[in-house]
């Protein structure tokens, strides 16, 4: 579904992403992890063609540089870390904007578009908020609206930058379970930058760890999240514990 070859992004004259090679299979959940400043957000922005890059990025075998903005938006939905949420807009209006890539010039939303937006509102537990203005919502409620807008877009690829950062633990689980359920239903491909290593390990099939813009580890969560790797790249002391068939990362106070 997604293939990157030698992708490099320079910002301010310095490589923030440095010669990254990665392929993401159709229906896979890839978690981008790494310390602050590792290049996770920039790599997501490169895939969405929001920053200039060197190298090659393909979606479904087509170079992103050859896709029109409309074609790209029908393939990729983005949940940014700091989205713009116009305070005067209602939640329903904002989520309906996710249908824009499917509309022709000057076309208005039809019944199918309103149904798609309504389904997204329901899945994120936002139906009671549909008439509320975004400016009246809490940070977590706004984040759910942003995820709902991305789902209303019905793109086969969703790029998420810290999708649970503003959510309480209950809504974190709700949002991630929803995404995982949609992945099982429709083969959604997810690439998510995540700081919470335990949450990432609970949901992602695979992890790509970046440090100073380079790939330093790539594999299943249990293979990437080791005490030695976390100590080297995060400078943190941790214990890795088994939780069912998955693992959790527990901070340990250094002696």
C-alpha positions in Angstrom: 0.0 0.0 0.0 2.8 2.4 0.9 6.5 2.3 -0.1 9.2 4.7 0.8 12.7 4.5 -0.8 15.5 6.7 0.3 13.2 9.3 1.7 15.0 12.4 3.0 13.5 15.6 4.3 15.7 18.6 5.0 14.4 21.4 7.2 16.5 24.5 8.0 19.3 22.9 6.0 19.4 19.8 8.2 18.1 16.3 7.5 15.1 15.7 9.8 14.3 12.4 8.0 17.4 10.7 6.6 17.2 8.0 3.8 14.2 6.1 5.2 13.2 2.9 3.4 10.0 1.2 4.5 7.1 -0.7 3.0 3.7 -0.9 4.6 1.4 -3.7 3.6 -2.3 -3.3 2.8 -4.2 -3.5 6.1 -1.1 -3.2 8.3 -0.9 -1.0 11.4 2.6 0.5 11.6 3.5 2.6 14.7 6.2 5.2 14.3 8.1 5.6 17.6 11.2 7.3 18.8 12.4 10.1 21.0 11.3 13.7 20.6 12.7 15.2 17.4 13.3 11.8 15.8 11.4 12.7 12.6 8.1 10.9 13.1 5.8 13.8 12.3 7.9 14.9 9.4 7.8 11.4 7.9 4.0 11.4 8.1 3.9 14.8 6.5 6.2 13.6 3.7 3.8 10.7 3.0 0.9 13.1 2.8 3.0 15.4 0.5 2.9 18.2 3.0 6.6 18.8 3.0 9.2 18.6 0.1 11.2 15.4 0.1 13.9 13.6 -1.8 13.6 9.9 -2.7 10.4 8.1 -3.7 7.1 7.6 -2.0 4.4 5.4 -3.7 0.8 4.7 -2.7 -0.8 1.7 -4.4 2.1 1.7 -6.8 1.8 5.3 -7.9 4.2 8.1 -7.0 2.6 10.7 -4.7 4.2 13.4 -6.9 2.1 12.2 -9.8 -1.2 12.3 -7.9 -3.5 15.4 -8.0 -4.4 16.8 -4.6 -7.9 15.3 -5.0 -6.6 11.9 -5.8 -4.2 12.0 -2.9 -7.0 13.1 -0.5 -9.1 10.2 -1.6 -6.3 7.8 -0.8 -5.0 9.3 2.4 -6.7 10.9 5.4 -4.5 12.7 8.0 -5.1 13.2 11.7 -2.6 15.9 12.6 -1.2 16.5 16.1 -2.4 20.2 16.2 -5.3 20.4 13.8 -7.1 23.6 13.0 -10.6 23.5 14.4 -12.6 26.7 13.5 -14.4 27.6 16.8 -17.5 28.8 15.0 -18.1 25.6 13.1 -20.3 22.8 14.4 -19.0 19.3 14.9 -21.4 18.0 12.2 -20.1 20.6 9.7 -16.5 19.9 10.6 -16.9 16.1 10.2 -18.7 16.6 6.9 -15.6 18.4 5.5 -14.1 15.0 5.4 -16.2 14.3 2.3 -14.7 17.2 0.3 -12.3 15.1 -1.7 -15.3 13.1 -3.1 -17.1 16.2 -4.4 -16.8 17.8 -7.8 -16.3 21.5 -8.3 -19.1 23.5 -6.7 -20.9 20.2 -5.8 -22.9 19.9 -2.6 -22.9 17.0 -0.2 -25.4 14.3 -1.0 -27.2 11.7 1.1 -24.2 9.3 0.9 -21.8 12.0 2.2 -24.2 12.9 5.1 -24.5 9.2 5.9 -20.7 8.7 6.0 -20.3 11.7 8.3 -23.1 10.4 10.5 -21.5 7.0 10.8 -18.2 8.7 11.8 -20.0 10.8 14.4 -21.6 7.7 15.9 -18.4 5.7 15.9 -16.6 8.4 17.9 -19.6 8.8 20.3 -20.2 12.4 19.0 -23.8 12.3 17.9 -24.9 14.3 21.0 -22.2 16.9 20.1 -23.2 17.3 16.4 -24.8 20.7 16.9 -22.1 22.0 19.3 -19.6 24.5 18.1 -16.0 23.4 18.1 -15.0 26.3 20.3 -17.1 24.9 23.2 -15.4 21.5 23.2 -12.7 20.2 25.5 -9.4 19.2 23.9 -10.3 15.5 24.0 -13.7 16.2 22.4 -12.0 18.1 19.6 -9.6 15.3 19.0 -12.4 12.9 18.6 -14.0 15.2 16.1 -10.7 15.3 14.1 -10.6 11.5 14.0 -14.2 11.4 13.0 -13.5 13.8 10.1 -10.7 11.5 8.9 -13.0 8.5 9.1 -15.7 10.3 7.1 -13.1 10.7 4.3 -13.3 6.9 3.8 -9.7 6.9 2.5 -7.9 3.5 2.5 -4.8 5.0 4.3 -5.0 6.9 7.6 -2.0 8.8 8.9 -2.2 9.7 12.6 0.1 12.0 14.6 -0.3 11.3 18.3 -4.0 10.4 17.9 -4.7 9.8 21.6 -2.6 12.6 23.1 -5.6 14.7 24.3 -7.8 11.7 25.2 -8.6 10.1 28.6 -7.8 6.4 28.9 -11.4 5.4 28.1 -11.6 7.4 24.9 -8.0 6.3 24.0 -9.2 2.7 24.0 -12.4 3.7 22.2 -10.6 5.4 19.4 -7.9 2.8 19.0 -10.4 -0.1 19.1 -12.5 1.7 16.5 -9.5 2.1 14.2 -8.5 -1.5 14.7 -12.1 -2.7 14.0 -12.2 -0.6 10.8 -8.9 -2.1 9.8 -10.4 -5.6 10.3 -13.6 -4.7 8.4 -12.2 -2.9 5.4 -8.5 -3.4 5.3 -7.7 0.1 6.5 -3.9 0.8 6.5 -2.8 2.8 9.5 0.5 4.6 10.1 0.5 6.3 13.5 3.2 8.3 15.3 2.8 7.3 19.0 4.6 8.4 22.2 2.8 5.9 24.4 4.9 2.7 23.8 2.5 0.5 25.7 -0.5 1.6 23.6 1.5 1.3 20.5 2.5 -2.3 21.4 -1.1 -3.2 22.2 -2.4 -2.3 18.8 0.3 -2.1 16.1 1.4 -5.0 14.1 4.8 -3.5 13.6 7.0 -0.7 14.9 9.5 1.5 13.1 11.8 3.3 15.5 13.4 6.5 14.3 16.3 8.4 16.0 17.8 11.6 14.5 15.8 10.9 11.3 17.2 7.4 10.7 15.5 4.0 11.1 17.2 2.3 14.1 14.7 -0.6 14.6 12.0 -2.2 12.6 9.9 -5.2 13.5 7.3 -6.7 15.8 6.7 -4.8 19.1 8.4 -7.5 21.2 11.5 -7.3 19.0 11.8 -3.5 19.0 10.8 -2.7 22.6 13.7 -4.2 24.5 15.4 -2.8 27.5 18.6 -2.3 25.6 17.0 -0.5 22.6 14.9 1.8 24.8 18.0 2.6 27.0 20.1 3.4 23.9 17.6 5.6 22.0 15.4 7.0 24.7 17.9 7.1 27.6 15.2 5.5 29.8 15.2 2.5 32.2 12.2 0.3 31.6 10.9 -3.2 32.2 9.0 -5.0 29.4 6.2 -7.2 30.8 3.8 -9.6 29.0 0.1 -8.6 28.9 -1.8 -11.5 27.3 -0.4 -11.9 23.8 1.1 -8.4 23.8 3.6 -6.5 25.9 3.7 -3.4 28.1 6.5 -1.0 28.8 6.9 0.0 32.5 9.2 2.8 33.5 11.7 1.7 36.2 13.4 4.2 38.5 17.2 4.0 38.0 19.1 2.8 41.0 
